[in-house]
Amino acid sequence: MKTIEVIISVYNESENIKNIYTRLCKIFNEFKRYKFNIIFVNDGSSDNSEQLIKEIIYNDDRVKCLNLARNFGQQAAYTAGLDFSSGDAVVLMDCDLQDPPELLKDLVKKWEEGYEVVYCIRRKRNESLFLNIIYKCYYKILSTLANINIPKDTGDFSLIDSKLVEIIKKLPEKNRFLRGLRAWVGFKQIGIEYERPERAAGKKKYNLIKLIKLGLDGIFSFSYFPLKIFFLMAVFFSLLSGLGIIFILIGKLFFSGFSVVGHTTTYLLILIFSSIQLFCLAIIGEYISRIYDEVKGRPNYILKEKIGFKND
């Protein structure tokens, strides 16, 4: 009997843990041909999430828990879950119930058809108009810049076959963007659409700053395009400067009374080119900071405790 493991990232989700567990159990009971496990990854929660998970484990040996030493972030939590997974397929899912557990049926069905990755496409988001515009613009930019095809409007909610999980486990990078790594690995993949509901309870964990950081991880991890743009800009402005020098020399040598426009133009040019240089340095800094993270070699997470695993 094949095993499917559901990895759930948890950070201060005490209001949703029992609800998602109950809904998943209902789905599990409808699949008699598979064995199911749940791996809760407690990402340094400060509420009673850990205690609630332990109570569930006490009554259900299908449930396991990884307690991280502090809050390392959702991508690190999913990485921890993947590292300790052993099922024939793994499902990544948020604990806020914006990833409906009932979609598990569709994910498994596509997996049975031979797809190694089944990802979920957010057809509609119950977010503010501002955030919806930001998301659309971001995925448009990402799909344009990335050197691989990362499906638009997708999150981490997906089913991944064990052979891809084993490959992802071996990827060493620190600033992880799992939906990008999932696409980079390749194999046979397909998406299913769903309407993402509002958070069932509790507060959102991703503010605008965290969303921007995750978005930058996606762009800088899978695209060299910004650096190529800087090269083209350097060539363009070098040619433009050369033409300007030739123009001034010709004017001075062959046209009496020729003069260069005064201070205002000079100031504007200095401001424009200084801004361009600072922007280029900021982008280069983003790449360098990621190199620095890789060189340090620190782990993506630190495990404090594992519960419910064999030989734990």
Buried (B, 14 or more C-beta within 10 A) or exposed (E): EEBBBBBBBBBBBBBBBEBBBEBBBEBBEEEEEBBBBBBBBBBBBEBEBBEBBBBBBEEBEBBBBBBBEEBBBBBBBBBBBBBBBEBBBBBBBBBBBBBBBEBBEBBBEBBEEEBBBBBBBBEEBEBEEEEEEBBEEBBEBBEEBBEEEBBBBBBBBBBBBBEBBEBBEEEEEBBBBBBBBBBBBEEEBBBBEBEBBEBBEBEEBEEEEEBEEBBBBBBBBBBEBBEEEBEEEEEEEEEEEEEEEEEEEEBEEEEEEEEEEEEEEEEEEEEEEEEEEEEBEEBEEBEEEBEEEEEEEEEBBEBEEBBBEEEE
